[in-house]
Amino acid sequence: MTGELEAQAYSVLATLAALLLLFVTGGVIYLTAVEWRDKRKRTQEALDTRTPVRKRRGPKQDPNKDQKKDSKKGQKKDKKKGQKK
């Protein structure tokens, strides 16, 4: 009689172990799928919120720098004109 009880106890324990293994495996698969989905959402949001290339601004330049170049060019032209006369 004890042999039958032991066999039944082992059978119950083996079944519980298999169910627990399936439960844990299912949980891992679920968490992996949720993380993958969230990562895709974060990536898509990052792509949606980025600034298009045509609207980006380069490094800030000194506006006076362009005026200085233009004035120097004008001075060179004036000097050349003065030499011709």
Residue pairs with C-beta under 8 A, 6 or more apart in sequence:
none
